[in-house]
């Protein structure tokens, strides 16, 4: 199973058993969002040519991490 599917299942189970406002459910939702974002980025980057990737990386040099 991929990370998005696992994260989605975890959110569903925690929502059912612990409720929507439980801290574990909130953390699972954040993890699901990160998993989806990572998968979208991976898909987008896989479609780039090597030249496009190099240009993107060059443009990102000097950008602080976490921004």
ZIPE-V617390 format. One record per backbone hydrogen bond with DSSP energy under -0.5 kcal/mol. NH is the residue of the N-H (numbers start at 1). CO is the residue of the C=O. E is the energy in kcal/mol with one decimal. If there is no record, write none. Layout:
# ZIPE-V617390
{{NH | CO | E} {NH | CO | E}}
This chain:
# ZIPE-V617390
{{6 | 2 | -2.3} {7 | 3 | -2.5} {8 | 4 | -2.6} {9 | 5 | -2.3} {10 | 6 | -2.2} {11 | 7 | -2.3} {12 | 8 | -2.2} {13 | 9 | -2.5} {14 | 10 | -2.7} {15 | 11 | -2.5} {16 | 12 | -2.0} {17 | 13 | -2.4} {18 | 14 | -3.0} {19 | 14 | -1.0} {19 | 15 | -0.6} {22 | 19 | -0.7} {26 | 22 | -2.2} {27 | 23 | -2.4} {28 | 24 | -2.2} {29 | 25 | -2.1} {30 | 26 | -2.0} {31 | 27 | -2.3} {32 | 28 | -2.2} {33 | 29 | -2.2} {34 | 30 | -2.3} {35 | 31 | -2.5} {36 | 32 | -2.5} {37 | 33 | -2.6} {38 | 34 | -2.6} {39 | 35 | -2.3} {40 | 36 | -2.6} {41 | 37 | -2.5} {42 | 38 | -2.6} {43 | 39 | -2.4} {44 | 40 | -2.4} {45 | 41 | -2.9} {46 | 42 | -1.8} {47 | 43 | -0.7} {47 | 44 | -0.9} {48 | 45 | -1.2} {53 | 49 | -2.5} {54 | 50 | -2.3} {55 | 51 | -2.2} {56 | 52 | -2.4} {57 | 53 | -2.7} {58 | 54 | -2.3} {59 | 55 | -1.9} {60 | 56 | -1.3} {61 | 57 | -0.9} {61 | 58 | -0.5} {63 | 60 | -2.1} {64 | 62 | -0.5} {67 | 64 | -1.1}}
